[in-house]
Amino acid sequence: MRPKLVYGVAALLLLVAAILAAADVGEKAGRLSDWQAFVLGVTQGLTELLPISSSGHLILVPWLADWHYLEVHPSFNKTFDVALHLGTLVAVVAYFWEDVARYVSAWFRSVGRRSVTTMDERIAWWIFFATIPAAIAGAIGESPIENHLGQPWQIAIFMAVFGVLLWLADRLPQERQIGDLGFWPAFVVGISQILALMPGVSRSGITITTGRFFRLERDAAARFAFLLLIPIVFGAVVYKGLKHVVLEPLPAGSVGPFVVGTMAAAAVGLVAIDLLLGYVRRHDYTLFVVYRLVVAVMIVLVIASGWRGAHF
């Protein structure tokens, strides 16, 4: 997707989302407001695609702002989560549309021919098999993770620990493109997505970290992380959408926040992808490591000061 088109589409989506939020379209008093949905959509779009943890930030922002609606209304929270992930999924698919079309076509050609002969077909199968472990773990582990992980003090630990791991991986030489990776390394990168189920780890962060441990170039590690994101997030959106949206009635006051949050997430997601890829072509990932460590320290300070509790 061309840069001018990326920023033009992103600006239009963000403007429309802001206008809808300002007009309080579709919101209901006492529920999540359109402006809160706008802030959370921007947060999702930025943090899902940068290696800094979207799930962690989507907990930290309401925790710091003292918003408790999503916490005490889990049914609304689950459906709103679907909307936010749909926004970032749209952003990634739109940005990498040529790659998506190429690999999907290659996969179907390979299935029809019952053989794997080209590099595109190999990469398509790597992505296919690398998605399976995280998809199974997500379906099985959804409830235990919601019940036992996601407290601010836990997020602080994961932000720091996996930030240091990213820094260590990024010290290794850049020697490989995606096509040089091989099946088993690609599969291990896919398996590492399971760790991202823990808020504070970051899906893009852990896949980039694992890719760098296999000496992928920084740009290639980010691109492969985004390509792996598409099927896993698509599956999660379909699964959670059927479970929490289609098979259950939408909570009252959902329409406005859902639309605003989805549009904001898609808009900011497009910009985040372009900025990250442009940045890592010239720099390493240290900036994101420092950010993660600063956030971890700030969480600890906030808890220690008594301004907010260790639990949310």
Secondary structure by P-SEA (a helix, b strand, c coil): ccaaaaaaaaaaaaaaaaaaaaaccccccccccaaaaaaaaaaaaaaaaccccaaaaaaaaaaaaccccccccaaaaaaaaaaaaaaaaaaaaaaaaaaaaaaaaaaaaaaaacccccaaaaaaaaaaaaaaaaaaaaaacaaaaaaccccaaaaaaaaaaaaaaaaaaaaccccccccccccaaaaaaaaaccccccccccaaaaaaaaaaaacccaaaaaaaaaaaaaaaaaaaaaaaaaacccccccccccaaaaaaaaaaaaaaaaaaaaaaaaaaacccaaaaaaaaaaaaaaaaaaaaaccccccc
